[in-house]
Amino acid sequence: MPRNIDMTALRSFVTVADTGGVTRAAAALNLTQSAVSMQLKRLEENLGQTLLDRSGRGIGLTSAGEQLLSYGRKLLVLNDEIYSRMTDDAYEGVLVLGVPHDIVYPAIPRVLKLFKAEHPRMRLQLLSSATIRLKELFANGECDIILTTERGCDRDGEILVEKPLVWYGAPGGSAWQKRPLPIASEPLCTFRRPMQTALDAASIPWEMAVDSDSTSTVTATVSADFAVLSMLAGTAPPQLEQVSHQGALPDLGSFNINLFVSDAPKGQVLDDLSSMIRSAYAAPQLALTG
């Protein structure tokens, strides 16, 4: 049958070892000397080992005590971490962050990591969808913060950065040279219509080579040099690269990345998340040129 370590007694033992005596340990733990002594005796009885060498003027550790000290410190650190995480007064529940799939990188993973470090007991749910869908969810109160990609910005939104919409394809690929131009897009992608309109205005024939609801499918097909697509500069995954077309493809203009923050009473944690997002998009690596 498994037996359990008495954590209170273990803490007394480690404190005695660290302070060099029962008197000092009792003061550090705000206990009486007799209480600490009783806990030490109970721990020795529980383990069936003599942990303290009481033969000299001071208190030393036996070989068993030295071994327990190493384990004990680790157990107390883990115990204190668990207790802190589970009883933290800063617990706020759940926040939902909505981000268009094509601007998740490179900023959002950094934001998620920083937020987790600052609010370890807060659950941050990332929801990835098209701008039009995210705005619907936000209006219905189903998202606490959303990012959008738009030409302009609604009055209740905040422009974080303006970035050029550019052509992306496979590294070293040649799909951009084909005519009709094979393009890829998701049906609700904000950049789909501007891409098609720009090609029509430039009298460049095109065909929808990849039309899928799956971001992974679109990215995989483009990375295999079957098509090209349009994304904001600096936001493409590493398996794609910006097409150096030397003017062979039309300019696509620019889009804003906008921030919308709910006015629901979520406390300081919501302010912290919005500040982290602002800082991420103000970073040099997310400059206008990508």
C-alpha positions as CSV (number, residue, x, y, z in Angstrom):
1,M,0.0,0.0,0.0
2,P,1.5,3.4,-1.0
3,R,2.5,5.7,1.9
4,N,2.6,9.5,1.7
5,I,5.2,12.0,2.8
6,D,3.9,14.5,5.4
7,M,4.7,17.7,3.6
8,T,4.5,19.8,6.8
9,A,7.0,17.6,8.5
10,L,9.2,17.6,5.3
11,R,9.2,21.4,5.3
12,S,10.3,21.4,8.9
13,F,13.1,19.0,8.1
14,V,14.4,21.0,5.2
15,T,14.2,24.2,7.2
16,V,16.1,22.7,10.0
17,A,18.8,21.5,7.6
18,D,18.9,25.0,5.9
19,T,19.0,27.0,9.1
20,G,21.2,24.7,11.1
21,G,19.0,24.1,14.1
22,V,15.5,23.5,15.5
23,T,15.4,26.9,17.2
24,R,16.1,28.9,14.0
25,A,13.7,26.6,12.0
26,A,10.9,27.2,14.5
27,A,11.3,30.9,14.2
28,A,11.4,30.8,10.4
29,L,8.3,28.6,10.3
30,N,6.5,30.5,13.1
31,L,6.1,27.3,15.1
32,T,7.2,26.3,18.6
33,Q,10.4,24.3,19.0
34,S,8.4,21.4,20.4
35,A,6.2,21.4,17.3
36,V,9.2,21.2,15.0
37,S,10.8,18.5,17.0
38,M,7.6,16.4,16.9
39,Q,7.3,16.8,13.2
40,L,10.9,15.6,12.7
41,K,10.3,12.6,14.9
42,R,7.1,11.8,13.0
43,L,9.0,12.0,9.7
44,E,11.7,9.7,10.9
45,E,9.1,7.2,12.1
46,N,7.2,7.4,8.9
47,L,10.3,6.7,6.8
48,G,11.9,4.3,9.2
49,Q,15.2,6.2,9.0
50,T,17.3,8.4,11.3
51,L,17.6,11.6,9.5
52,L,19.4,13.9,12.0
53,D,22.7,13.2,13.8
54,R,22.1,14.5,17.3
55,S,25.4,13.2,18.8
56,G,27.3,16.4,18.6
57,R,26.7,19.9,19.9
58,G,24.8,20.9,16.8
59,I,22.4,19.0,14.5
60,G,23.9,17.3,11.5
61,L,22.4,15.1,8.8
62,T,22.8,11.4,8.5
63,S,23.4,9.9,5.0
64,A,19.7,9.1,4.8
65,G,19.0,12.7,5.8
66,E,21.3,14.1,3.1
67,Q,19.5,12.0,0.5
68,L,16.1,13.1,1.7
69,L,17.2,16.7,1.7
70,S,17.8,16.6,-2.0
71,Y,14.4,15.0,-2.7
72,G,12.7,17.2,-0.1
73,R,13.7,20.5,-1.7
74,K,12.4,19.3,-5.1
75,L,9.1,18.1,-3.6
76,L,8.5,21.4,-1.7
77,V,9.2,23.5,-4.9
78,L,6.7,21.4,-6.8
79,N,4.2,21.5,-3.9
80,D,4.5,25.3,-3.7
81,E,4.1,25.7,-7.4
82,I,1.0,23.6,-7.5
83,Y,-0.5,25.5,-4.6
84,S,0.3,28.8,-6.1
85,R,-1.2,27.9,-9.5
86,M,-4.4,26.5,-8.0
87,T,-5.1,29.3,-5.5
88,D,-3.8,32.4,-7.4
89,D,-6.1,35.3,-6.8
90,A,-5.5,36.6,-10.3
91,Y,-7.5,33.7,-11.8
92,E,-9.9,35.3,-14.4
93,G,-11.3,32.3,-16.3
94,V,-11.3,32.3,-20.1
95,L,-10.5,34.8,-22.8
96,V,-11.2,34.2,-26.5
97,L,-8.9,35.8,-29.0
98,G,-10.0,35.7,-32.7
99,V,-7.4,36.1,-35.4
100,P,-7.6,35.7,-39.2
101,H,-5.7,32.5,-40.1
102,D,-3.3,34.4,-42.4
103,I,-1.9,36.8,-39.8
104,V,-1.4,34.3,-37.0
105,Y,2.3,34.3,-37.8
106,P,4.6,35.7,-36.6
107,A,3.1,37.8,-33.9
108,I,0.4,35.7,-32.2
109,P,2.6,32.8,-31.0
110,R,4.8,35.3,-29.2
111,V,1.7,36.9,-27.6
112,L,0.4,33.5,-26.5
113,K,3.7,32.6,-24.9
114,L,4.0,36.0,-23.1
115,F,0.4,35.9,-21.9
116,K,0.8,32.4,-20.5
117,A,3.9,33.5,-18.5
118,E,2.1,36.5,-17.1
119,H,-1.2,34.8,-16.4
120,P,-0.5,31.1,-15.9
121,R,-4.0,30.3,-14.6
122,M,-5.8,32.1,-17.3
123,R,-7.1,30.1,-20.3
124,L,-6.6,31.9,-23.6
125,Q,-8.5,30.3,-26.4
126,L,-7.3,31.2,-29.9
127,L,-10.0,31.1,-32.6
128,S,-8.9,31.4,-36.2
129,S,-11.4,32.4,-38.9
130,A,-12.1,34.9,-41.7
131,T,-12.4,38.6,-40.8
132,I,-16.1,38.7,-41.7
133,R,-16.8,35.7,-39.4
134,L,-14.7,37.1,-36.5
135,K,-16.6,40.4,-36.6
136,E,-19.9,38.5,-36.3
137,L,-18.6,36.5,-33.3
138,F,-17.3,39.7,-31.7
139,A,-20.7,41.5,-32.2
140,N,-22.4,38.5,-30.5
141,G,-20.1,38.7,-27.5
142,E,-18.4,35.4,-28.4
143,C,-14.9,36.9,-28.7
144,D,-13.2,39.2,-26.2
145,I,-10.6,40.5,-28.6
146,I,-10.3,40.1,-32.4
147,L,-7.9,41.2,-35.1
148,T,-9.2,41.9,-38.5
149,T,-7.7,42.6,-42.0
150,E,-9.5,45.5,-43.7
151,R,-9.0,48.4,-46.1
152,G,-10.4,50.8,-43.4
153,C,-11.4,50.5,-39.8
154,D,-14.7,50.8,-38.0
155,R,-15.1,53.5,-35.4
156,D,-14.9,51.0,-32.5
157,G,-11.6,49.5,-33.8
158,E,-8.0,50.5,-33.6
159,I,-5.5,50.4,-36.5
160,L,-2.4,48.5,-35.4
161,V,-0.4,48.6,-38.6
162,E,-0.9,49.1,-42.3
163,K,0.9,46.5,-44.5
164,P,1.1,45.9,-48.2
165,L,-0.7,42.9,-49.7
166,V,1.8,41.0,-51.8
167,W,2.1,37.8,-53.8
168,Y,3.5,34.6,-52.3
169,G,4.4,31.3,-53.8
170,A,6.8,28.3,-53.5
171,P,10.4,29.2,-52.8
172,G,12.1,29.4,-56.2
173,G,8.7,28.5,-57.8
174,S,7.5,29.4,-61.3
175,A,3.7,29.2,-60.9
176,W,3.5,33.0,-61.0
177,Q,4.8,32.9,-64.6
178,K,1.9,30.8,-65.9
179,R,-1.1,32.1,-67.8
180,P,-3.8,31.8,-66.9
181,L,-2.3,32.5,-63.5
182,P,-3.2,29.7,-61.0
183,I,-4.3,31.4,-57.8
184,A,-5.3,29.9,-54.4
185,S,-7.7,31.1,-51.8
186,E,-10.2,30.2,-49.1
187,P,-13.8,31.2,-50.0
188,L,-14.1,33.8,-47.2
189,C,-10.6,35.2,-47.4
190,T,-10.5,39.0,-47.2
191,F,-7.8,39.1,-49.9
192,R,-9.6,36.9,-52.5
193,R,-11.7,39.6,-54.2
194,P,-8.9,42.2,-54.3
195,M,-6.5,39.7,-55.8
196,Q,-9.0,38.8,-58.6
197,T,-10.0,42.5,-59.2
198,A,-6.3,43.5,-59.5
199,L,-5.6,40.7,-62.1
200,D,-8.7,41.7,-64.1
201,A,-7.7,45.3,-64.1
202,A,-4.2,44.3,-65.4
203,S,-5.8,42.1,-68.1
204,I,-4.0,39.0,-66.7
205,P,-6.1,35.8,-67.1
206,W,-6.4,33.7,-64.0
207,E,-7.9,30.5,-62.8
208,M,-8.9,29.4,-59.3
209,A,-6.5,26.5,-59.0
210,V,-7.1,25.9,-55.3
211,D,-10.4,26.8,-53.6
212,S,-10.6,25.2,-50.2
213,D,-11.9,26.0,-46.7
214,S,-8.7,24.4,-45.3
215,T,-5.8,26.8,-44.7
216,S,-3.4,23.8,-44.6
217,T,-4.6,22.6,-48.1
218,V,-4.1,26.1,-49.6
219,T,-0.7,26.5,-48.0
220,A,0.5,23.0,-49.0
221,T,-0.6,23.4,-52.6
222,V,1.0,26.8,-53.0
223,S,4.2,25.5,-51.4
224,A,4.3,22.7,-54.0
225,D,4.3,25.4,-56.7
226,F,0.8,24.7,-58.0
227,A,-0.5,28.2,-57.5
228,V,0.2,31.6,-55.9
229,L,-1.8,33.6,-53.3
230,S,-1.8,37.0,-51.7
231,M,-1.0,37.7,-48.1
232,L,0.2,40.7,-46.0
233,A,3.9,41.2,-46.2
234,G,5.8,39.4,-43.5
235,T,2.9,37.1,-42.4
236,A,3.4,34.1,-44.5
237,P,4.5,30.7,-43.1
238,P,8.1,29.7,-43.7
239,Q,7.3,27.3,-46.5
240,L,6.2,30.2,-48.7
241,E,8.2,33.2,-50.0
242,Q,7.3,36.5,-51.5
243,V,7.3,36.4,-55.3
244,S,9.9,38.6,-57.0
245,H,7.9,39.2,-60.1
246,Q,9.5,42.4,-61.2
247,G,6.2,44.0,-62.1
248,A,4.8,41.0,-63.9
249,L,2.0,40.8,-61.4
250,P,-0.2,43.7,-60.3
251,D,0.2,45.8,-57.2
252,L,-2.4,44.8,-54.6
253,G,-2.5,47.8,-52.4
254,S,-2.4,47.6,-48.6
255,F,-4.6,46.5,-45.7
256,N,-4.9,47.4,-42.1
257,I,-4.5,45.0,-39.2
258,N,-7.2,46.3,-36.8
259,L,-7.8,45.5,-33.1
260,F,-11.2,45.3,-31.5
261,V,-11.4,44.9,-27.7
262,S,-14.7,44.0,-25.9
263,D,-16.0,46.5,-23.3
264,A,-17.2,43.6,-21.2
265,P,-15.9,43.8,-17.6
266,K,-12.9,41.3,-17.8
267,G,-10.5,43.3,-15.6
268,Q,-6.8,43.9,-15.9
269,V,-6.2,40.7,-17.7
270,L,-8.0,41.9,-20.9
271,D,-6.0,45.1,-20.8
272,D,-2.8,43.1,-20.5
273,L,-3.6,41.0,-23.5
274,S,-4.5,44.0,-25.7
275,S,-1.3,45.7,-24.7
276,M,0.7,42.6,-25.6
277,I,-0.9,42.5,-29.0
278,R,-0.2,46.2,-29.6
279,S,3.4,45.7,-28.6
280,A,3.8,42.7,-30.9
281,Y,2.6,44.6,-34.0
282,A,4.8,47.6,-33.1
283,A,7.9,45.4,-33.1
284,P,10.5,46.0,-35.8
285,Q,10.1,42.5,-37.3
286,L,6.5,43.4,-38.2
287,A,7.4,46.6,-39.9
288,L,5.5,47.8,-43.0
289,T,7.8,46.1,-45.5
290,G,7.6,42.7,-43.7
